[in-house]
Amino acid sequence: MHQILSVTAALMLLMTAASAQDKASQKFLTEAIEGNFAEVQMGELAQKNGQSEDVKSFGQMLVTDHGDANKKAMEVAKSVSVTAPSGPNAKQKADYDKMAKMNGAAFDKMFAQHMVEDHKKDIAAYKKEAAKKDAAGQYAEATLPTLQKHLDTATSLQRQTSAKK
């Protein structure tokens, strides 16, 4: 009897751990989809309000890459029964609204800074998720090289916009 209770307790612990991991993956997917929506909108804004061709070009890259990433993230979310959000979260909307009031060189500088910070945070979250070998982890791992390319580009833009006074 004692062994059965021990096995049952062990199974319940495993199921609780698996459930916690599932919840973490579900949260990651929800945030990834919100983030992709936000990056697409910021990319569109950069094309409209940016001054330099490099900022506008980076904006187009964000629209294309995060649009593609969002299609994949939504497929993964659907496959694991996660209800996908339909747009960015409240903080991302507030960031967009703040940036939408700017243009020209001031926009370029703020946009580059925002993209560096945002992609650093995203890369950390995606690396953590990629360690899991579930569907969300596979999506995260496949997306990391694109996020790194975006961080490198944003860092370069940040250097350019900081050099201009």
Secondary structure, DSSP 8 states (H G I E B T S, - for coil): -HHHHHHHHHHHHHHHHHHHHHHHHHHHHHHHHHHHHHHHHHHHHHHHHB-SHHHHHHHHHHHHHHHHHHHHHHHHHHHTT----SS--HHHHHHHHHHHT--HHHHHHHHHHHHHHHHHHHHHHHHHHHTS-SHHHHHHHHHHHHHHHHHHHHHHHHHHHHH--
